[in-house]
Amino acid sequence: MPLLPLIEYEDAGSEVRAVYDDIMRTRGTDWVNNFWKVLANHPETLARVWEDVKNVMKPGALDPLVKEMVYVAVSATNNCEYCIHSHTAGARAKGMTNEMFAELMAVTALANETNRLANGFRVPVDDVFRGYPD
């Protein structure tokens, strides 16, 4: 159960509707998902986060599938059920297979395990790993 109500399009003010319209136009869809509907309770946050998503998730040095897969891995690590589901759907729409998802989860689990071990043991960083060339 959400802690704030979902703001549906027909109940939204003009500022929220403008963001919803941009979400649908940008994503090529006719609906707005629940994440945005909850954020619409604070229109400034809705607009800011949507702009951040558009800027970060657009194609760049990393292709959109890689970005979605990174998002899935971080979401799994942070135990965000909503983001795991929504970004897995996004990654699948961009070509992620079951095999890719399983391997992604294996790498994510391994990274979490080895990160905890390195942090717990306070392993010093090797000099060769510092100062990568550009």
C-alpha positions as CSV (number, residue, x, y, z in Angstrom):
1,M,0.0,0.0,0.0
2,P,1.5,3.4,-1.0
3,L,2.0,6.0,1.7
4,L,0.6,8.6,-0.7
5,P,-2.2,8.4,-3.2
6,L,-1.6,7.6,-6.8
7,I,-2.4,10.8,-8.8
8,E,-4.2,9.7,-12.0
9,Y,-4.0,11.8,-15.1
10,E,-7.6,12.9,-14.9
11,D,-7.0,14.1,-11.3
12,A,-3.7,15.8,-12.0
13,G,-3.1,19.6,-12.2
14,S,-1.7,21.1,-15.4
15,E,2.0,21.0,-14.1
16,V,1.7,17.2,-13.4
17,R,-0.1,16.6,-16.6
18,A,2.7,18.3,-18.6
19,V,5.2,15.9,-17.0
20,Y,2.9,12.9,-17.6
21,D,2.5,13.9,-21.3
22,D,6.3,14.1,-21.6
23,I,6.7,10.7,-20.0
24,M,4.2,9.1,-22.4
25,R,5.7,11.0,-25.4
26,T,9.3,10.1,-24.6
27,R,8.5,6.5,-23.8
28,G,6.0,6.0,-26.7
29,T,3.3,4.8,-24.5
30,D,-0.2,5.7,-23.5
31,W,0.1,5.3,-19.7
32,V,2.1,6.5,-16.8
33,N,3.4,4.0,-14.2
34,N,2.8,4.1,-10.5
35,F,6.2,5.5,-9.6
36,W,5.4,8.7,-11.3
37,K,1.9,8.8,-10.0
38,V,3.2,8.7,-6.4
39,L,5.9,11.3,-7.1
40,A,3.1,13.6,-8.5
41,N,2.1,14.3,-4.9
42,H,5.1,16.7,-5.0
43,P,5.2,18.1,-8.5
44,E,8.7,19.6,-8.1
45,T,10.1,16.2,-7.3
46,L,8.2,14.6,-10.2
47,A,9.6,17.1,-12.7
48,R,13.2,17.0,-11.3
49,V,13.4,13.2,-11.2
50,W,11.8,12.8,-14.7
51,E,14.4,15.3,-16.1
52,D,17.2,13.3,-14.4
53,V,15.9,10.0,-15.8
54,K,15.7,11.4,-19.3
55,N,19.2,12.8,-19.1
56,V,20.9,9.8,-17.5
57,M,19.1,7.0,-19.3
58,K,19.3,8.4,-22.9
59,P,21.8,6.7,-25.2
60,G,25.4,7.7,-24.6
61,A,28.7,5.9,-24.1
62,L,26.6,3.1,-22.5
63,D,23.8,1.7,-24.6
64,P,20.3,1.7,-23.2
65,L,20.3,-2.0,-22.5
66,V,23.5,-1.8,-20.4
67,K,22.0,1.1,-18.5
68,E,18.8,-0.8,-17.7
69,M,20.9,-3.8,-16.6
70,V,23.0,-1.7,-14.3
71,Y,19.7,-0.3,-12.9
72,V,18.4,-3.8,-12.3
73,A,21.6,-4.8,-10.5
74,V,21.6,-1.7,-8.2
75,S,17.9,-2.2,-7.6
76,A,18.5,-5.8,-6.6
77,T,21.3,-4.7,-4.2
78,N,19.0,-2.0,-2.7
79,N,16.1,-4.4,-2.5
80,C,13.8,-2.1,-4.4
81,E,11.0,-4.5,-5.6
82,Y,9.4,-1.8,-7.8
83,C,12.6,-0.9,-9.6
84,I,13.7,-4.5,-10.0
85,H,10.4,-5.2,-11.8
86,S,10.2,-2.0,-13.8
87,H,13.8,-2.0,-15.0
88,T,13.8,-5.8,-15.7
89,A,10.8,-5.1,-18.0
90,G,12.8,-2.2,-19.6
91,A,15.8,-4.4,-20.1
92,R,13.8,-7.2,-21.6
93,A,12.2,-4.7,-24.0
94,K,15.7,-3.7,-25.1
95,G,16.8,-7.3,-25.6
96,M,17.8,-8.8,-22.3
97,T,17.4,-12.6,-22.3
98,N,16.8,-15.0,-19.4
99,E,20.4,-16.1,-19.7
100,M,21.6,-12.5,-19.5
101,F,19.4,-11.8,-16.5
102,A,20.6,-14.9,-14.7
103,E,24.2,-13.9,-15.4
104,L,23.6,-10.4,-14.3
105,M,22.2,-11.6,-10.9
106,A,25.2,-13.9,-10.5
107,V,27.6,-11.0,-11.1
108,T,25.6,-8.7,-8.8
109,A,25.6,-11.4,-6.0
110,L,29.3,-12.0,-6.4
111,A,30.1,-8.2,-6.3
112,N,28.0,-7.8,-3.1
113,E,29.8,-10.8,-1.5
114,T,33.3,-9.7,-2.4
115,N,32.5,-6.0,-1.5
116,R,31.5,-7.0,2.0
117,L,34.6,-9.2,2.4
118,A,36.9,-6.4,1.2
119,N,35.2,-3.9,3.4
120,G,35.1,-6.2,6.4
121,F,38.8,-7.1,6.1
122,R,39.7,-3.5,5.1
123,V,41.8,-4.9,2.3
124,P,44.3,-2.1,1.1
125,V,43.9,-1.1,-2.5
126,D,46.8,-2.2,-4.7
127,D,48.8,0.7,-6.1
128,V,48.4,-0.7,-9.7
129,F,44.6,-0.2,-9.3
130,R,44.9,3.6,-8.6
131,G,45.2,6.3,-11.2
132,Y,43.9,4.6,-14.3
133,P,45.0,6.2,-17.6
134,D,42.4,8.2,-19.4
